[in-house]
C-alpha cells in the first residue's frame, strides 16, 4: 500500500499513519484549522485543541529509523502521533507550522508596526522602550522561536525576527538607540544650535536640548548657560515638530525671571508663541479656567505687617477663652524652647552657642546661662514668687580665687537662695566641665551658706531630665514656709504682654501660618510631619494654638471671596489631581529646579501625569540651593529619579563666568558636603595665580587709618579696567554699607560701578569683582548660627545632617558671582569658620596682597581656653586693657596681654607666651591655682611666686626658685 499524502482540504488535514500500521488498525486523525484554534479530531469522535506555541518546539518532529512522530501540545497534554511516514510527517508538520504562522502574521505585523510607530515618536524614552519590549515579549510568547525560514519562503518572517530581537533588548541596546538618536538629531539641527543664542551652544547644552527622557534633570553649574539651554530646548521642540508652542509650559519662580525668559525666547526665536509663567500665575490661571473667573487676591497676601497684625488680633481674641489660655500657658511653661541636654555638647562654647542662637530668655526677658535656669525662673513667676537672677550674695566673698558669689536666684521676700547644679545622679558633669573643680565649687557654696546661716535650695540637672524639677522646687519652697500664690492666668498673660512675649509669639504664629499654608498639606501629611519632628509634643502643642488661627484665616478668605498665593498652588493641585482641569502641556520645563518645594513638585507631577506621554525637563544646580527657609526641598534634585521616575541627567560642565582659580576654591569648598552631586566644571578663563584674596584686619575701624573696605576698593581700582562692576555682598543686609555710605564710596571710586546686595539677592547676577563682608562667627555671622525656630523647623523640609550645608552653598553662590576676583574681609579674632577652613585646609588664596598684623596671622593661638570656641579679643576695663572671650557674658574668661608689647599670649604647657615673634616674652603659670607666676626679690635670691599670694586671707603660696623656658616649647 502506498503512503498517503496530505489531503488538501482548505483548512483541514488528514494525518494518515504508515500503511503498515493501518493494517493493524491504526486510524487517521484529522486536524482542523480555524481563525482561533487548531482542532485535532480522533476516530473515536473525541477531540483536543492544539496549543499553537507547541509548533515552535524544535522536538515537535521526531524522525525515527522507520517512522516519524509528531508531538503536539494540547489542552489535554502532549499528544504523540507516532508511526507516520517520514516524508509525510515533515510535510504535515510544515503544513501545521505554515497555517500557524499565517494565523499569527496579522498580529505580529501589527505589533511590529505599533513598536515602530512608538519608536518613531522621538527620543527613545524609558517608558517607550519598556512598552516596546513588553509588546515584543507578549507577541514572541505566542511563537517563542521560529522554524527554519528556508521552508517558508512565501511568508514574510521579518516582523517575527524583529520582534524576537526587540524582546531581548536590555540597557545596552537602549543606550545604543539613544546614542543613535542623539547623533542624528544633533546633525539635523546643527544650524539651529549654532545660531539660537548669540554664541553656539556647547555640546552638553545641545545634548540637554535633544534628550527627551520621561524626566530630565539638567545640572547647570554657576555660569554654565542654563537660560540658553532652556531657550534651546523649547526652540528645538518646535523646530523639530515634536511640539506646538501651546504644548510647552515653561515655569520660573519669580516674575522677573519669567519675563526675562519670555523676552529671551522672543529675541532668539521670534514670535514663536511659547510663554513662560511663574508657579503662582500658573495656579491662578488654572483656578480661573475651572471657576470661570480670575480670583481676587487678599491684601494680606503681600503685606506681612498687615497679616502679622491680623494674626495678633485673632490670637488675642482666642486668649479670652479659658481653654485656649491654658493651652498657651502650658506651651510657654513646657515648650517655649527646644530641648537640649548640656551633656550632649563637647565644649562649653558649643552650649553657649545653642543658648545664644535660640535666644533663651525668661518670660521676663532675662538672658540666662542654661535652659534649666530659664525653666526655674518661669516657674517662680507663675507661682507668684518674686526673684532676682544672679544677684550678689549678701556677704562679701571675693578672694584671689573667687569672684563675688552670685547664686543663680535670690528670693528677696524670703531671703532664700536657689542654686541649679549641672550634674547627673552619679555626680557627673558635662564633658567640658572639670568634674573635680565643679564639686569643689559646689562644696564651697554650700559651706558659705552654712557659715553665714543663709537659706539655700539646691536643684539638679537630672531632676529636669527626669521631669521632677518643678515638684522638687515646690517641695523645698514649702519646707522654708514659702506659700505659693499662683498667678491667675490673666495675670501671667499680662506679665507676658508686659515683657513682649505675647507679641513675639503672635509674630511666630504669623510665620507658622504662612509656612503651614505654603505646604498645602494633603490628608495625613501633617500627622507625618509632627511624628518626624525633633520634639513631637512641642509641635503638637503649637499646632493646637495655630490651627484655630488657620481656621480664622480661611473663614476670612471665604467671607471676602479671596485667595492668597498659597491658594494659587493648593487649589491648582486639587483641580489638576481631581481632573477638573485638563492640561494641554506635553512638555513641562522648570527653571531653578533646586528651589522646588513639595507643593510645587506635586503640582508639576500631577500636570505631567494628567497628559499621556508628557515629559518633565528641570534645570537646576544643587550647589546653589539656598532657599530651604521658604520651603525649598533639595532632595527633589538630589533624589530626582526616586521622586519622579525614569530620568536622564545631563551636567553642563562649561562655565562662561569665572576663572579656574575661583572655580577651584568654590567647587572644592561646596563639595566638602558629600551629599552634593559631584560634577566637574571647566572654565573658559584661566589664570596662573589665585584669584581669591583675603584681607585680615581688626574690625574696629577706629583702630586703623583706612577702613578695610576702602583698602580693598583701592586695590581693585588699581587693577580693574574703568567701568568694572563690583558687588559688595553680605550674609545679612546690615553687613553692607548703607545708602549714603555707598554713595560716598561711589564718589570716591568713580571708575568702578559699585552695587551692594545680600548674597540671596545676588543669586543669578554677576560682576567683575566681588567683595564679601560680614565674615565673622556667631548668630549673625557667616555661617549664620541663627537657629530657625523649632516649630518653623518642623514645617520645613527635612534638614541635612551635614553642618551648615545650606550656608556652605550660600558661600559658593557668593564666590561665583565674580568674573575675575573675589575679596574676603575678616577679623581673624572672630573669623568665620569658613575662612578658618580655607586657611587650615590650604585653599589657593592670596594672603600677601595686604599688610597683616601678627595677631591676625596667629589667630589660632588666641582661642579661649575656657569655652574652647570663643576667641580672646582686646577689651578695656576700669583697670586697663585686657583680652576677654567674645562670648561674654556667657563666658567671662579674661587674660592679661603681654606686659612687654601688649600682644595676646598663647598657652604652651605651663607657660603663657607672647605671640609676637619679635617680643617672645613668656610668663610661667602656677601649677596649683593657674595664676601667673611673678619673679620676685627674696632676702637671699630672686624666686618665682604665685600672683595669687596674699599676706592675709585666701592665698596661694606656691614659689619656685628656677623656672626655665625651654626653647623647644616655642613655636
Secondary structure as UniProt FT lines:
FT   TURN            10..11
FT   STRAND          12..15
FT   HELIX           19..23
FT   TURN            24..25
FT   STRAND          29..33
FT   STRAND          38..41
FT   TURN            43..44
FT   STRAND          47..50
FT   HELIX           52..56
FT   TURN            58..59
FT   STRAND          61..63
FT   STRAND          68..74
FT   TURN            75..76
FT   STRAND          77..84
FT   HELIX           86..119
FT   TURN            120..121
FT   HELIX           126..140
FT   TURN            141..143
FT   HELIX           149..152
FT   TURN            153..154
FT   HELIX           158..167
FT   HELIX           171..188
FT   HELIX           190..195
FT   HELIX           203..210
FT   STRAND          215..220
FT   TURN            222..223
FT   HELIX           226..239
FT   TURN            240..241
FT   HELIX           245..247
FT   STRAND          248..252
FT   HELIX           255..269
FT   STRAND          276..278
FT   HELIX           279..291
FT   STRAND          296..297
FT   HELIX           299..302
FT   HELIX           304..318
FT   TURN            319..320
FT   HELIX           322..334
FT   HELIX           342..344
FT   HELIX           348..357
FT   TURN            358..359
FT   TURN            363..364
FT   HELIX           371..382
FT   TURN            383..384
FT   STRAND          388..389
FT   STRAND          409..411
FT   TURN            412..415
FT   STRAND          416..421
FT   TURN            425..426
FT   TURN            431..432
FT   HELIX           435..452
FT   STRAND          455..460
FT   HELIX           461..466
FT   HELIX           469..479
FT   TURN            480..481
FT   HELIX           489..498
FT   TURN            499..500
FT   HELIX           501..518
FT   TURN            519..520
FT   TURN            523..524
FT   HELIX           525..532
FT   TURN            534..535
FT   HELIX           536..560
FT   STRAND          562..563
FT   HELIX           565..577
FT   TURN            578..579
FT   STRAND          587..590
FT   HELIX           593..595
FT   HELIX           598..609
FT   TURN            612..613
FT   STRAND          615..620
FT   HELIX           622..624
FT   HELIX           628..630
FT   HELIX           635..638
FT   HELIX           640..644
FT   STRAND          647..652
FT   STRAND          654..659
FT   HELIX           660..670
FT   TURN            671..672
FT   TURN            674..675
FT   STRAND          682..685
FT   STRAND          692..696
FT   HELIX           701..703
FT   HELIX           708..719
FT   TURN            722..723
FT   STRAND          725..730
FT   HELIX           733..735
FT   HELIX           739..748
FT   TURN            749..751
FT   STRAND          753..758
FT   HELIX           759..762
FT   TURN            763..764
FT   STRAND          767..773
FT   TURN            779..780
FT   HELIX           790..795
FT   TURN            803..804
FT   HELIX           805..815
FT   TURN            816..817
FT   STRAND          818..826
FT   HELIX           828..830
FT   HELIX           833..840
FT   TURN            841..842
FT   HELIX           854..857
FT   HELIX           859..861
FT   TURN            865..867
FT   STRAND          871..877
FT   TURN            878..879
FT   STRAND          880..885
FT   TURN            886..890
FT   STRAND          894..895
FT   TURN            899..901
FT   STRAND          905..908
FT   TURN            909..910
FT   STRAND          911..914
FT   TURN            917..919
FT   STRAND          922..925
FT   TURN            927..929
FT   STRAND          932..937
FT   STRAND          942..946
FT   TURN            947..948
FT   STRAND          959..960
FT   HELIX           967..969
//
